Amino acid sequence: MKYLISLLCVILVSIAYSQTTLINQAFSATSPAGWSSTSNTWTFNYNGTATGNYRSASWCARFSSAVNGNTIYMYIPVTFKYGYTYNVTFYTKRACSITVNSNETANQTTLLSTSTLNNADCSSNWNAWYEWNFSVPGSYNGAGFLQIKINTVYGGPASVYLDDFGVTETAPT
């Protein structure tokens, strides 16, 4: 009987903390289906030698219109579930402050959730890749968007690089 109860507890804990990967995006030469950006210079760069402005020997997204005061938004489609948590991770180079919002539609001014993080080492280590981790609550059921807002950029007119974008969905406990 104790064994059965222990097994049942293990199964329930496993179910309570189950995660599903919704997005695992390493970039290629074209933007992912359904993604959009306010940047008119959203380009993709390849570096097979993994040196310079690239995180790995692959493609990365490059926003060459990034300057302080010229905020860049990206919109990524997601189907939200009420009560679930969406863990958003990605890497940037030269971005000092980023906000992740959830919206029902792209460019929506009434946000479902918002969270801002800052990279305190941005000015001293602007040439290194920085990992961002956000936790977004699912506050309704249905199609929506994750809005990635690059608030501030190190230096003057400079490119911002984005790579290895991922979203996992965690069921409520």
mmCIF file of the C-alpha atoms, coordinates in Angstrom:
data_MODEL
# 
_entry.id   MODEL 
# 
loop_
_atom_site.group_PDB 
_atom_site.id 
_atom_site.type_symbol 
_atom_site.label_atom_id 
_atom_site.label_alt_id 
_atom_site.label_comp_id 
_atom_site.label_asym_id 
_atom_site.label_entity_id 
_atom_site.label_seq_id 
_atom_site.pdbx_PDB_ins_code 
_atom_site.Cartn_x 
_atom_site.Cartn_y 
_atom_site.Cartn_z 
_atom_site.occupancy 
_atom_site.B_iso_or_equiv 
_atom_site.pdbx_formal_charge 
_atom_site.auth_seq_id 
_atom_site.auth_comp_id 
_atom_site.auth_asym_id 
_atom_site.auth_atom_id 
_atom_site.pdbx_PDB_model_num 
ATOM 1   C CA . MET A 1 1   ? 0.000  0.000  0.000   1.00 0.00 ? 1   MET A CA 1 
ATOM 2   C CA . LYS A 1 2   ? 2.846  2.402  0.873   1.00 0.00 ? 2   LYS A CA 1 
ATOM 3   C CA . TYR A 1 3   ? 4.468  1.571  -2.455  1.00 0.00 ? 3   TYR A CA 1 
ATOM 4   C CA . LEU A 1 4   ? 1.254  2.346  -4.344  1.00 0.00 ? 4   LEU A CA 1 
ATOM 5   C CA . ILE A 1 5   ? 0.822  5.689  -2.562  1.00 0.00 ? 5   ILE A CA 1 
ATOM 6   C CA . SER A 1 6   ? 4.472  6.609  -3.222  1.00 0.00 ? 6   SER A CA 1 
ATOM 7   C CA . LEU A 1 7   ? 4.127  5.711  -6.894  1.00 0.00 ? 7   LEU A CA 1 
ATOM 8   C CA . LEU A 1 8   ? 0.940  7.763  -7.163  1.00 0.00 ? 8   LEU A CA 1 
ATOM 9   C CA . CYS A 1 9   ? 2.722  10.782 -5.605  1.00 0.00 ? 9   CYS A CA 1 
ATOM 10  C CA . VAL A 1 10  ? 5.612  10.482 -8.060  1.00 0.00 ? 10  VAL A CA 1 
ATOM 11  C CA . ILE A 1 11  ? 3.187  10.333 -11.000 1.00 0.00 ? 11  ILE A CA 1 
ATOM 12  C CA . LEU A 1 12  ? 1.243  13.359 -9.767  1.00 0.00 ? 12  LEU A CA 1 
ATOM 13  C CA . VAL A 1 13  ? 4.423  15.407 -9.242  1.00 0.00 ? 13  VAL A CA 1 
ATOM 14  C CA . SER A 1 14  ? 5.621  14.448 -12.736 1.00 0.00 ? 14  SER A CA 1 
ATOM 15  C CA . ILE A 1 15  ? 2.330  15.565 -14.239 1.00 0.00 ? 15  ILE A CA 1 
ATOM 16  C CA . ALA A 1 16  ? 2.277  18.785 -12.203 1.00 0.00 ? 16  ALA A CA 1 
ATOM 17  C CA . TYR A 1 17  ? 5.707  19.833 -13.463 1.00 0.00 ? 17  TYR A CA 1 
ATOM 18  C CA . SER A 1 18  ? 5.479  18.652 -17.040 1.00 0.00 ? 18  SER A CA 1 
ATOM 19  C CA . GLN A 1 19  ? 6.923  20.972 -19.655 1.00 0.00 ? 19  GLN A CA 1 
ATOM 20  C CA . THR A 1 20  ? 6.261  21.117 -23.351 1.00 0.00 ? 20  THR A CA 1 
ATOM 21  C CA . THR A 1 21  ? 8.644  22.824 -25.751 1.00 0.00 ? 21  THR A CA 1 
ATOM 22  C CA . LEU A 1 22  ? 6.607  25.119 -28.000 1.00 0.00 ? 22  LEU A CA 1 
ATOM 23  C CA . ILE A 1 23  ? 9.446  26.940 -29.760 1.00 0.00 ? 23  ILE A CA 1 
ATOM 24  C CA . ASN A 1 24  ? 13.070 25.953 -30.215 1.00 0.00 ? 24  ASN A CA 1 
ATOM 25  C CA . GLN A 1 25  ? 14.252 28.414 -32.842 1.00 0.00 ? 25  GLN A CA 1 
ATOM 26  C CA . ALA A 1 26  ? 17.794 28.474 -34.142 1.00 0.00 ? 26  ALA A CA 1 
ATOM 27  C CA . PHE A 1 27  ? 17.576 30.923 -37.028 1.00 0.00 ? 27  PHE A CA 1 
ATOM 28  C CA . SER A 1 28  ? 18.103 30.276 -40.720 1.00 0.00 ? 28  SER A CA 1 
ATOM 29  C CA . ALA A 1 29  ? 18.071 32.564 -43.740 1.00 0.00 ? 29  ALA A CA 1 
ATOM 30  C CA . THR A 1 30  ? 14.366 33.375 -43.408 1.00 0.00 ? 30  THR A CA 1 
ATOM 31  C CA . SER A 1 31  ? 12.135 34.522 -40.578 1.00 0.00 ? 31  SER A CA 1 
ATOM 32  C CA . PRO A 1 32  ? 10.080 31.831 -38.828 1.00 0.00 ? 32  PRO A CA 1 
ATOM 33  C CA . ALA A 1 33  ? 6.470  31.436 -39.974 1.00 0.00 ? 33  ALA A CA 1 
ATOM 34  C CA . GLY A 1 34  ? 4.160  33.929 -38.310 1.00 0.00 ? 34  GLY A CA 1 
ATOM 35  C CA . TRP A 1 35  ? 6.927  36.013 -36.724 1.00 0.00 ? 35  TRP A CA 1 
ATOM 36  C CA . SER A 1 36  ? 7.106  39.738 -37.413 1.00 0.00 ? 36  SER A CA 1 
ATOM 37  C CA . SER A 1 37  ? 9.095  42.777 -36.314 1.00 0.00 ? 37  SER A CA 1 
ATOM 38  C CA . THR A 1 38  ? 8.826  46.551 -36.334 1.00 0.00 ? 38  THR A CA 1 
ATOM 39  C CA . SER A 1 39  ? 12.386 46.686 -37.620 1.00 0.00 ? 39  SER A CA 1 
ATOM 40  C CA . ASN A 1 40  ? 12.564 47.271 -41.349 1.00 0.00 ? 40  ASN A CA 1 
ATOM 41  C CA . THR A 1 41  ? 16.092 45.860 -41.310 1.00 0.00 ? 41  THR A CA 1 
ATOM 42  C CA . TRP A 1 42  ? 15.551 42.473 -39.686 1.00 0.00 ? 42  TRP A CA 1 
ATOM 43  C CA . THR A 1 43  ? 18.169 40.369 -41.448 1.00 0.00 ? 43  THR A CA 1 
ATOM 44  C CA . PHE A 1 44  ? 19.817 37.014 -40.885 1.00 0.00 ? 44  PHE A CA 1 
ATOM 45  C CA . ASN A 1 45  ? 23.544 36.432 -40.855 1.00 0.00 ? 45  ASN A CA 1 
ATOM 46  C CA . TYR A 1 46  ? 25.553 33.248 -41.133 1.00 0.00 ? 46  TYR A CA 1 
ATOM 47  C CA . ASN A 1 47  ? 29.019 32.530 -39.833 1.00 0.00 ? 47  ASN A CA 1 
ATOM 48  C CA . GLY A 1 48  ? 30.323 29.027 -40.374 1.00 0.00 ? 48  GLY A CA 1 
ATOM 49  C CA . THR A 1 49  ? 33.454 29.644 -38.306 1.00 0.00 ? 49  THR A CA 1 
ATOM 50  C CA . ALA A 1 50  ? 31.626 30.713 -35.112 1.00 0.00 ? 50  ALA A CA 1 
ATOM 51  C CA . THR A 1 51  ? 33.661 33.878 -34.653 1.00 0.00 ? 51  THR A CA 1 
ATOM 52  C CA . GLY A 1 52  ? 32.736 37.518 -34.537 1.00 0.00 ? 52  GLY A CA 1 
ATOM 53  C CA . ASN A 1 53  ? 29.134 38.510 -33.956 1.00 0.00 ? 53  ASN A CA 1 
ATOM 54  C CA . TYR A 1 54  ? 27.671 35.020 -33.977 1.00 0.00 ? 54  TYR A CA 1 
ATOM 55  C CA . ARG A 1 55  ? 26.785 32.800 -31.035 1.00 0.00 ? 55  ARG A CA 1 
ATOM 56  C CA . SER A 1 56  ? 27.532 29.533 -32.784 1.00 0.00 ? 56  SER A CA 1 
ATOM 57  C CA . ALA A 1 57  ? 28.400 28.224 -36.230 1.00 0.00 ? 57  ALA A CA 1 
ATOM 58  C CA . SER A 1 58  ? 24.905 29.036 -37.451 1.00 0.00 ? 58  SER A CA 1 
ATOM 59  C CA . TRP A 1 59  ? 22.536 31.834 -38.296 1.00 0.00 ? 59  TRP A CA 1 
ATOM 60  C CA . CYS A 1 60  ? 21.394 34.609 -35.972 1.00 0.00 ? 60  CYS A CA 1 
ATOM 61  C CA . ALA A 1 61  ? 18.825 37.384 -36.364 1.00 0.00 ? 61  ALA A CA 1 
ATOM 62  C CA . ARG A 1 62  ? 20.285 40.879 -36.747 1.00 0.00 ? 62  ARG A CA 1 
ATOM 63  C CA . PHE A 1 63  ? 18.479 44.168 -36.228 1.00 0.00 ? 63  PHE A CA 1 
ATOM 64  C CA . SER A 1 64  ? 20.689 46.812 -37.772 1.00 0.00 ? 64  SER A CA 1 
ATOM 65  C CA . SER A 1 65  ? 18.288 49.686 -37.069 1.00 0.00 ? 65  SER A CA 1 
ATOM 66  C CA . ALA A 1 66  ? 18.792 49.367 -33.310 1.00 0.00 ? 66  ALA A CA 1 
ATOM 67  C CA . VAL A 1 67  ? 19.730 52.589 -31.566 1.00 0.00 ? 67  VAL A CA 1 
ATOM 68  C CA . ASN A 1 68  ? 18.791 54.013 -28.201 1.00 0.00 ? 68  ASN A CA 1 
ATOM 69  C CA . GLY A 1 69  ? 15.375 55.579 -28.582 1.00 0.00 ? 69  GLY A CA 1 
ATOM 70  C CA . ASN A 1 70  ? 14.507 53.372 -31.600 1.00 0.00 ? 70  ASN A CA 1 
ATOM 71  C CA . THR A 1 71  ? 12.711 50.523 -29.855 1.00 0.00 ? 71  THR A CA 1 
ATOM 72  C CA . ILE A 1 72  ? 12.414 47.232 -31.735 1.00 0.00 ? 72  ILE A CA 1 
ATOM 73  C CA . TYR A 1 73  ? 9.465  44.897 -31.253 1.00 0.00 ? 73  TYR A CA 1 
ATOM 74  C CA . MET A 1 74  ? 9.214  41.271 -32.318 1.00 0.00 ? 74  MET A CA 1 
ATOM 75  C CA . TYR A 1 75  ? 5.935  39.339 -32.337 1.00 0.00 ? 75  TYR A CA 1 
ATOM 76  C CA . ILE A 1 76  ? 5.907  35.562 -31.905 1.00 0.00 ? 76  ILE A CA 1 
ATOM 77  C CA . PRO A 1 77  ? 2.601  33.660 -32.191 1.00 0.00 ? 77  PRO A CA 1 
ATOM 78  C CA . VAL A 1 78  ? 1.700  31.366 -29.263 1.00 0.00 ? 78  VAL A CA 1 
ATOM 79  C CA . THR A 1 79  ? -1.489 29.569 -28.246 1.00 0.00 ? 79  THR A CA 1 
ATOM 80  C CA . PHE A 1 80  ? -1.951 30.370 -24.551 1.00 0.00 ? 80  PHE A CA 1 
ATOM 81  C CA . LYS A 1 81  ? -3.627 28.204 -21.918 1.00 0.00 ? 81  LYS A CA 1 
ATOM 82  C CA . TYR A 1 82  ? -5.070 29.790 -18.806 1.00 0.00 ? 82  TYR A CA 1 
ATOM 83  C CA . GLY A 1 83  ? -3.026 29.033 -15.685 1.00 0.00 ? 83  GLY A CA 1 
ATOM 84  C CA . TYR A 1 84  ? -0.006 27.721 -17.586 1.00 0.00 ? 84  TYR A CA 1 
ATOM 85  C CA . THR A 1 85  ? 3.418  29.358 -17.402 1.00 0.00 ? 85  THR A CA 1 
ATOM 86  C CA . TYR A 1 86  ? 5.459  30.181 -20.502 1.00 0.00 ? 86  TYR A CA 1 
ATOM 87  C CA . ASN A 1 87  ? 9.222  30.244 -19.960 1.00 0.00 ? 87  ASN A CA 1 
ATOM 88  C CA . VAL A 1 88  ? 10.911 32.364 -22.619 1.00 0.00 ? 88  VAL A CA 1 
ATOM 89  C CA . THR A 1 89  ? 14.683 32.130 -23.127 1.00 0.00 ? 89  THR A CA 1 
ATOM 90  C CA . PHE A 1 90  ? 16.936 33.669 -25.755 1.00 0.00 ? 90  PHE A CA 1 
ATOM 91  C CA . TYR A 1 91  ? 20.335 35.277 -26.232 1.00 0.00 ? 91  TYR A CA 1 
ATOM 92  C CA . THR A 1 92  ? 21.146 38.794 -27.356 1.00 0.00 ? 92  THR A CA 1 
ATOM 93  C CA . LYS A 1 93  ? 24.222 40.826 -27.992 1.00 0.00 ? 93  LYS A CA 1 
ATOM 94  C CA . ARG A 1 94  ? 24.254 44.600 -27.294 1.00 0.00 ? 94  ARG A CA 1 
ATOM 95  C CA . ALA A 1 95  ? 20.743 44.715 -25.768 1.00 0.00 ? 95  ALA A CA 1 
ATOM 96  C CA . CYS A 1 96  ? 20.817 46.301 -22.297 1.00 0.00 ? 96  CYS A CA 1 
ATOM 97  C CA . SER A 1 97  ? 17.116 46.157 -21.400 1.00 0.00 ? 97  SER A CA 1 
ATOM 98  C CA . ILE A 1 98  ? 14.342 43.913 -22.715 1.00 0.00 ? 98  ILE A CA 1 
ATOM 99  C CA . THR A 1 99  ? 10.634 43.642 -21.987 1.00 0.00 ? 99  THR A CA 1 
ATOM 100 C CA . VAL A 1 100 ? 8.520  40.586 -22.760 1.00 0.00 ? 100 VAL A CA 1 
ATOM 101 C CA . ASN A 1 101 ? 4.769  41.172 -23.033 1.00 0.00 ? 101 ASN A CA 1 
ATOM 102 C CA . SER A 1 102 ? 1.893  38.867 -23.815 1.00 0.00 ? 102 SER A CA 1 
ATOM 103 C CA . ASN A 1 103 ? -0.864 40.182 -26.109 1.00 0.00 ? 103 ASN A CA 1 
ATOM 104 C CA . GLU A 1 104 ? -3.983 38.851 -27.765 1.00 0.00 ? 104 GLU A CA 1 
ATOM 105 C CA . THR A 1 105 ? -3.004 40.514 -31.043 1.00 0.00 ? 105 THR A CA 1 
ATOM 106 C CA . ALA A 1 106 ? 0.196  41.958 -32.465 1.00 0.00 ? 106 ALA A CA 1 
ATOM 107 C CA . ASN A 1 107 ? 0.689  45.660 -31.673 1.00 0.00 ? 107 ASN A CA 1 
ATOM 108 C CA . GLN A 1 108 ? -1.950 45.504 -28.942 1.00 0.00 ? 108 GLN A CA 1 
ATOM 109 C CA . THR A 1 109 ? -1.686 48.333 -26.433 1.00 0.00 ? 109 THR A CA 1 
ATOM 110 C CA . THR A 1 110 ? -3.615 46.521 -23.678 1.00 0.00 ? 110 THR A CA 1 
ATOM 111 C CA . LEU A 1 111 ? -1.129 43.953 -22.441 1.00 0.00 ? 111 LEU A CA 1 
ATOM 112 C CA . LEU A 1 112 ? -2.034 40.688 -20.735 1.00 0.00 ? 112 LEU A CA 1 
ATOM 113 C CA . SER A 1 113 ? 1.304  40.585 -18.885 1.00 0.00 ? 113 SER A CA 1 
ATOM 114 C CA . THR A 1 114 ? 4.600  42.429 -18.922 1.00 0.00 ? 114 THR A CA 1 
ATOM 115 C CA . SER A 1 115 ? 8.070  41.846 -17.484 1.00 0.00 ? 115 SER A CA 1 
ATOM 116 C CA . THR A 1 116 ? 11.273 43.863 -17.921 1.00 0.00 ? 116 THR A CA 1 
ATOM 117 C CA . LEU A 1 117 ? 14.835 42.725 -17.229 1.00 0.00 ? 117 LEU A CA 1 
ATOM 118 C CA . ASN A 1 118 ? 18.125 44.607 -17.471 1.00 0.00 ? 118 ASN A CA 1 
ATOM 119 C CA . ASN A 1 119 ? 21.639 43.443 -18.271 1.00 0.00 ? 119 ASN A CA 1 
ATOM 120 C CA . ALA A 1 120 ? 23.778 45.231 -15.683 1.00 0.00 ? 120 ALA A CA 1 
ATOM 121 C CA . ASP A 1 121 ? 26.998 44.253 -17.516 1.00 0.00 ? 121 ASP A CA 1 
ATOM 122 C CA . CYS A 1 122 ? 25.874 45.636 -20.868 1.00 0.00 ? 122 CYS A CA 1 
ATOM 123 C CA . SER A 1 123 ? 28.119 48.708 -20.890 1.00 0.00 ? 123 SER A CA 1 
ATOM 124 C CA . SER A 1 124 ? 31.214 46.861 -19.705 1.00 0.00 ? 124 SER A CA 1 
ATOM 125 C CA . ASN A 1 125 ? 30.712 43.696 -21.721 1.00 0.00 ? 125 ASN A CA 1 
ATOM 126 C CA . TRP A 1 126 ? 28.687 44.798 -24.755 1.00 0.00 ? 126 TRP A CA 1 
ATOM 127 C CA . ASN A 1 127 ? 30.427 42.414 -27.133 1.00 0.00 ? 127 ASN A CA 1 
ATOM 128 C CA . ALA A 1 128 ? 29.359 39.237 -25.269 1.00 0.00 ? 128 ALA A CA 1 
ATOM 129 C CA . TRP A 1 129 ? 26.172 37.213 -25.656 1.00 0.00 ? 129 TRP A CA 1 
ATOM 130 C CA . TYR A 1 130 ? 23.703 37.536 -22.766 1.00 0.00 ? 130 TYR A CA 1 
ATOM 131 C CA . GLU A 1 131 ? 21.032 34.984 -21.828 1.00 0.00 ? 131 GLU A CA 1 
ATOM 132 C CA . TRP A 1 132 ? 17.554 36.292 -20.996 1.00 0.00 ? 132 TRP A CA 1 
ATOM 133 C CA . ASN A 1 133 ? 14.955 34.259 -19.051 1.00 0.00 ? 133 ASN A CA 1 
ATOM 134 C CA . PHE A 1 134 ? 11.365 35.393 -18.637 1.00 0.00 ? 134 PHE A CA 1 
ATOM 135 C CA . SER A 1 135 ? 8.353  33.718 -17.039 1.00 0.00 ? 135 SER A CA 1 
ATOM 136 C CA . VAL A 1 136 ? 5.053  34.703 -18.663 1.00 0.00 ? 136 VAL A CA 1 
ATOM 137 C CA . PRO A 1 137 ? 1.712  33.716 -17.060 1.00 0.00 ? 137 PRO A CA 1 
ATOM 138 C CA . GLY A 1 138 ? -1.048 32.354 -19.284 1.00 0.00 ? 138 GLY A CA 1 
ATOM 139 C CA . SER A 1 139 ? -3.969 34.600 -18.349 1.00 0.00 ? 139 SER A CA 1 
ATOM 140 C CA . TYR A 1 140 ? -6.470 33.403 -20.948 1.00 0.00 ? 140 TYR A CA 1 
ATOM 141 C CA . ASN A 1 141 ? -7.128 30.602 -23.450 1.00 0.00 ? 141 ASN A CA 1 
ATOM 142 C CA . GLY A 1 142 ? -6.484 31.208 -27.111 1.00 0.00 ? 142 GLY A CA 1 
ATOM 143 C CA . ALA A 1 143 ? -4.160 32.470 -29.794 1.00 0.00 ? 143 ALA A CA 1 
ATOM 144 C CA . GLY A 1 144 ? -1.900 35.350 -28.892 1.00 0.00 ? 144 GLY A CA 1 
ATOM 145 C CA . PHE A 1 145 ? 1.570  36.793 -29.206 1.00 0.00 ? 145 PHE A CA 1 
ATOM 146 C CA . LEU A 1 146 ? 4.704  37.100 -27.173 1.00 0.00 ? 146 LEU A CA 1 
ATOM 147 C CA . GLN A 1 147 ? 6.017  40.604 -27.765 1.00 0.00 ? 147 GLN A CA 1 
ATOM 148 C CA . ILE A 1 148 ? 9.779  41.001 -27.343 1.00 0.00 ? 148 ILE A CA 1 
ATOM 149 C CA . LYS A 1 149 ? 10.679 44.661 -26.894 1.00 0.00 ? 149 LYS A CA 1 
ATOM 150 C CA . ILE A 1 150 ? 14.345 45.677 -27.059 1.00 0.00 ? 150 ILE A CA 1 
ATOM 151 C CA . ASN A 1 151 ? 14.331 48.833 -24.933 1.00 0.00 ? 151 ASN A CA 1 
ATOM 152 C CA . THR A 1 152 ? 17.924 50.026 -24.830 1.00 0.00 ? 152 THR A CA 1 
ATOM 153 C CA . VAL A 1 153 ? 21.013 49.230 -26.831 1.00 0.00 ? 153 VAL A CA 1 
ATOM 154 C CA . TYR A 1 154 ? 24.635 49.736 -25.847 1.00 0.00 ? 154 TYR A CA 1 
ATOM 155 C CA . GLY A 1 155 ? 26.290 52.607 -27.684 1.00 0.00 ? 155 GLY A CA 1 
ATOM 156 C CA . GLY A 1 156 ? 25.013 54.633 -30.559 1.00 0.00 ? 156 GLY A CA 1 
ATOM 157 C CA . PRO A 1 157 ? 23.718 53.245 -33.844 1.00 0.00 ? 157 PRO A CA 1 
ATOM 158 C CA . ALA A 1 158 ? 24.488 49.573 -33.558 1.00 0.00 ? 158 ALA A CA 1 
ATOM 159 C CA . SER A 1 159 ? 23.120 46.200 -34.508 1.00 0.00 ? 159 SER A CA 1 
ATOM 160 C CA . VAL A 1 160 ? 21.389 43.976 -31.978 1.00 0.00 ? 160 VAL A CA 1 
ATOM 161 C CA . TYR A 1 161 ? 21.779 40.229 -32.450 1.00 0.00 ? 161 TYR A CA 1 
ATOM 162 C CA . LEU A 1 162 ? 19.270 37.579 -31.316 1.00 0.00 ? 162 LEU A CA 1 
ATOM 163 C CA . ASP A 1 163 ? 19.774 33.827 -31.241 1.00 0.00 ? 163 ASP A CA 1 
ATOM 164 C CA . ASP A 1 164 ? 18.500 30.519 -29.844 1.00 0.00 ? 164 ASP A CA 1 
ATOM 165 C CA . PHE A 1 165 ? 14.953 31.576 -28.996 1.00 0.00 ? 165 PHE A CA 1 
ATOM 166 C CA . GLY A 1 166 ? 12.916 29.081 -26.977 1.00 0.00 ? 166 GLY A CA 1 
ATOM 167 C CA . VAL A 1 167 ? 9.546  28.848 -25.253 1.00 0.00 ? 167 VAL A CA 1 
ATOM 168 C CA . THR A 1 168 ? 8.429  26.060 -22.924 1.00 0.00 ? 168 THR A CA 1 
ATOM 169 C CA . GLU A 1 169 ? 4.946  25.648 -21.534 1.00 0.00 ? 169 GLU A CA 1 
ATOM 170 C CA . THR A 1 170 ? 4.528  24.403 -17.953 1.00 0.00 ? 170 THR A CA 1 
ATOM 171 C CA . ALA A 1 171 ? 1.207  23.045 -16.697 1.00 0.00 ? 171 ALA A CA 1 
ATOM 172 C CA . PRO A 1 172 ? -0.168 24.484 -13.453 1.00 0.00 ? 172 PRO A CA 1 
ATOM 173 C CA . THR A 1 173 ? 0.525  22.584 -10.260 1.00 0.00 ? 173 THR A CA 1 
# 
